[in-house]
Amino acid sequence: MSAVNLTFSQARYVNKAFWRNPVRAFFTFALPLMFLVIFTSLLGNGREHVGDVWMKESTYYVAAMATFAVIQACYSNVAMSVTAQREAGILKRIDGTPLPKGSFMASRVLHSLLVGVILVVITAAFGRAFYSASIPTGVSLFHFLVMLAVGATSFCALGLAVTALIPNADAATPIIQASMLPLLFVSGIFIPFGNDAPAWITWVGRIFPVRHFANGMLAGFVGTPFDWTDVLVVAAWGLAGLLVAIRFFTWEPRTK
């Protein structure tokens, strides 16, 4: 069997294992929608000036929660699940099988991409139904799909890279949240930043990929200008994450 066939076969297994854990699947899909309802109820009654575009804050949060959903699926879930498998000795056993390492990792990425796409579709449909949010079409749809593909793949690579910093399964959640939660705030995911945002927050947000990914997703939903620089920045971070993962990823448990 070719490496490609092995990759898709393993991806089907990963997908079945995900859906056979109903609690994990439920909260993976429910959390972005819960946040969407909460934030729009508390903060979504006004209008926000982003760049040269005025938009309803409820519409802004549809794009923001779609961004958050992809990051959760492709960064947090990958990092936590791979760390758990490493510490349980599953990765060590897989390393001793004929399954190529690349096929195993690619299967994780494919599964995360699938979950991320489903989350975006559900969030967009929910936003369209309840908040009259715009749906990407035409050229905006093309830009949106490019950013979605690049962003999801890059955050998968970053999720694999961060496992090098996680010493054991118990430390996975704190480290993952500490590495991502502040970026979600300074990138305007939870609280929209207008043109009067503090300069230092804007500066910090521009360094990391979350803000650039959010910009691309927002452009697809509400028609703000699409900047290919955002795609390049997210791709650069993804490449850096891939290189770190190749250099420091281990298949052996770290727990003594």
matplotlib code that plots the C-alpha trace (Angstrom):
import matplotlib.pyplot as plt

x = [0.0, 1.4, 2.1, -0.8, -3.2, -1.8, -2.3, -5.9, -6.5, -5.0, -7.0, -10.2, -9.2, -8.4, -11.8, -13.6, -11.8, -12.8, -16.5, -16.5, -15.7, -19.0, -18.1, -14.9, -16.7, -19.6, -17.5, -15.2, -18.3, -20.3, -17.6, -17.3, -21.1, -21.4, -18.8, -20.6, -23.9, -22.3, -20.2, -22.9, -25.4, -23.0, -21.2, -22.8, -25.5, -23.3, -21.2, -17.5, -15.1, -12.4, -10.2, -12.5, -15.5, -18.3, -19.9, -22.3, -20.3, -22.5, -21.2, -17.7, -18.0, -19.2, -15.8, -13.9, -15.5, -14.9, -11.2, -11.2, -12.8, -10.1, -7.4, -9.0, -9.3, -5.9, -3.6, -5.1, -6.6, -3.6, -1.2, -3.3, -4.1, -0.6, 0.9, -1.6, -0.7, 3.0, 2.8, 0.6, 3.2, 1.0, 3.4, 6.3, 4.3, 3.3, 7.0, 7.7, 5.1, 5.4, 3.2, 5.5, 5.8, 4.9, 1.7, 0.7, 1.3, -0.3, -3.4, -3.6, -3.4, -6.1, -8.5, -7.9, -8.5, -11.8, -12.9, -11.9, -13.8, -16.9, -16.7, -16.4, -19.4, -21.5, -20.4, -21.1, -24.5, -25.4, -24.3, -26.3, -29.4, -29.4, -27.3, -27.7, -23.9, -22.6, -21.3, -18.1, -18.9, -17.0, -13.4, -14.0, -14.7, -11.5, -9.5, -11.3, -10.6, -6.9, -6.6, -8.5, -6.3, -3.0, -4.1, -5.4, -2.3, 0.0, -1.7, -1.5, 2.3, 2.4, 0.4, 3.0, 5.8, 4.5, 4.5, 8.3, 7.6, 5.1, 6.8, 3.7, 0.0, -0.9, 1.0, -0.6, -3.7, -1.9, 0.9, -1.4, -3.7, -0.8, 0.7, -2.6, -5.1, -3.2, -2.8, -6.5, -7.1, -4.4, -5.5, -9.1, -10.8, -12.8, -12.9, -12.9, -10.3, -11.2, -8.9, -8.2, -6.7, -3.6, -0.5, 1.4, -1.5, -1.6, 2.1, 2.2, -0.7, 1.0, 4.0, 2.1, -0.1, -3.5, -4.2, -3.2, -5.3, -8.3, -7.8, -8.1, -11.1, -12.8, -12.2, -14.1, -17.1, -17.5, -15.6, -12.7, -9.6, -7.8, -4.0, -1.8, 0.8, -1.5, -1.3, 2.5, 2.9, 0.7, 2.5, 5.9, 4.8, 3.5, 6.9, 8.7, 6.5, 7.1, 10.9, 10.7, 8.5, 11.0, 13.9, 12.4, 9.4, 9.8, 7.9, 9.1, 7.2, 8.9, 7.3, 9.8]
y = [0.0, 3.4, 6.1, 8.2, 5.3, 4.6, 8.3, 8.3, 4.9, 6.2, 9.5, 7.4, 5.7, 9.0, 10.3, 7.3, 7.5, 11.2, 10.6, 7.6, 10.0, 11.9, 14.2, 15.4, 15.8, 17.7, 20.3, 20.7, 21.8, 23.4, 25.7, 28.2, 28.4, 28.9, 31.7, 33.2, 33.4, 34.8, 37.5, 38.6, 38.8, 40.9, 43.0, 42.4, 45.2, 48.0, 48.7, 48.5, 50.4, 48.1, 49.6, 51.5, 49.2, 49.7, 46.4, 45.0, 43.5, 40.4, 39.9, 40.5, 37.7, 35.2, 35.6, 35.7, 32.5, 30.8, 31.7, 30.5, 27.2, 26.5, 27.3, 25.0, 22.1, 22.5, 23.8, 22.9, 19.5, 18.3, 19.3, 17.7, 14.5, 13.9, 14.6, 12.2, 9.5, 10.1, 9.8, 6.7, 5.0, 4.8, 6.8, 4.6, 1.5, 3.2, 4.0, 0.3, -0.5, -0.4, 2.8, 5.7, 8.5, 11.0, 9.2, 9.1, 12.9, 13.7, 11.8, 13.9, 17.0, 15.8, 15.0, 18.4, 20.1, 18.2, 19.2, 22.8, 23.0, 21.5, 24.0, 27.0, 25.8, 25.3, 28.7, 30.5, 28.8, 29.7, 33.3, 33.5, 32.1, 34.1, 37.2, 37.7, 37.4, 37.6, 34.4, 34.5, 34.4, 35.0, 36.3, 36.7, 33.0, 32.2, 34.4, 32.9, 29.3, 30.1, 31.6, 28.7, 26.1, 27.9, 28.8, 25.4, 23.6, 26.1, 25.8, 22.0, 22.4, 24.8, 22.3, 19.6, 22.0, 23.0, 19.3, 19.7, 22.1, 19.8, 17.5, 15.3, 15.0, 16.9, 19.9, 19.9, 22.0, 24.8, 25.1, 25.2, 27.7, 29.9, 29.9, 30.7, 32.4, 35.8, 35.9, 35.4, 38.5, 40.7, 39.7, 40.9, 37.5, 38.0, 41.8, 43.7, 46.4, 49.5, 52.1, 53.5, 50.3, 50.7, 50.8, 48.1, 45.6, 46.2, 45.8, 42.6, 41.2, 41.8, 39.7, 36.4, 34.5, 34.7, 38.3, 37.7, 34.6, 36.5, 39.3, 36.9, 35.2, 38.5, 39.7, 36.7, 37.3, 41.0, 42.4, 44.1, 44.4, 41.1, 41.3, 38.5, 39.5, 38.0, 34.7, 34.9, 35.6, 32.7, 30.4, 31.5, 30.7, 27.3, 26.6, 27.6, 25.2, 22.4, 22.9, 22.9, 19.8, 18.0, 18.9, 18.4, 16.1, 12.8, 9.6, 8.4, 9.2, 11.9, 10.8, 8.9]
z = [0.0, -1.0, 1.6, 0.3, 0.8, 4.2, 5.1, 4.2, 5.8, 9.1, 8.7, 8.6, 11.8, 13.5, 12.4, 13.7, 17.1, 17.3, 16.7, 19.1, 21.9, 22.0, 24.9, 23.1, 19.8, 21.4, 23.2, 20.1, 18.1, 20.9, 22.4, 19.5, 19.2, 22.9, 22.8, 19.8, 21.6, 24.8, 23.2, 20.8, 23.7, 25.8, 23.2, 19.9, 19.9, 18.5, 15.4, 15.1, 12.8, 11.5, 8.9, 6.5, 7.2, 9.6, 10.7, 13.3, 16.2, 16.0, 12.4, 13.6, 16.2, 13.6, 11.8, 15.1, 16.4, 13.1, 13.5, 17.1, 16.1, 13.6, 16.1, 18.6, 16.2, 14.6, 17.4, 20.8, 19.9, 17.9, 20.7, 23.4, 21.6, 20.4, 23.8, 25.4, 22.9, 23.4, 27.2, 26.9, 24.8, 21.7, 19.6, 20.6, 19.5, 16.2, 15.6, 15.6, 13.0, 9.2, 9.1, 8.0, 10.5, 7.8, 7.1, 10.7, 11.1, 7.8, 9.0, 12.1, 10.0, 7.5, 10.4, 12.0, 8.6, 8.2, 11.7, 11.1, 7.9, 9.5, 12.4, 10.0, 8.0, 11.2, 12.6, 9.3, 9.0, 12.6, 12.1, 8.9, 10.4, 13.7, 13.0, 9.3, 8.8, 5.3, 3.6, 1.5, -2.2, -5.4, -5.0, -1.3, -1.1, -2.9, -0.5, 2.4, 1.3, 0.8, 4.2, 5.8, 4.2, 5.0, 8.5, 9.5, 8.2, 9.9, 13.2, 13.0, 12.5, 15.5, 17.5, 16.8, 17.6, 21.0, 22.1, 22.4, 25.4, 27.1, 29.6, 30.4, 29.7, 32.9, 31.7, 28.2, 28.9, 30.9, 28.4, 25.4, 27.0, 28.2, 24.7, 22.9, 25.2, 25.5, 21.7, 21.2, 23.3, 21.8, 18.3, 18.8, 18.8, 22.0, 22.0, 18.7, 18.3, 16.5, 15.0, 18.5, 20.0, 22.1, 19.9, 21.9, 21.5, 17.8, 17.6, 19.5, 17.5, 14.3, 15.3, 15.8, 13.3, 15.1, 14.2, 10.5, 10.3, 11.8, 9.3, 6.4, 7.8, 8.6, 5.0, 3.7, 6.0, 6.1, 3.1, 4.8, 2.4, 1.9, 2.3, 1.0, 3.5, 6.2, 4.3, 4.1, 7.8, 8.8, 6.3, 7.7, 11.2, 10.0, 8.3, 11.5, 13.5, 11.0, 11.3, 15.1, 15.1, 12.8, 15.0, 18.5, 18.2, 20.1, 19.9, 23.3, 26.5, 28.7, 32.0, 34.1]

ax = plt.figure().add_subplot(projection="3d")
ax.plot(x, y, z, "-o")
ax.set_aspect("equal")
plt.show()
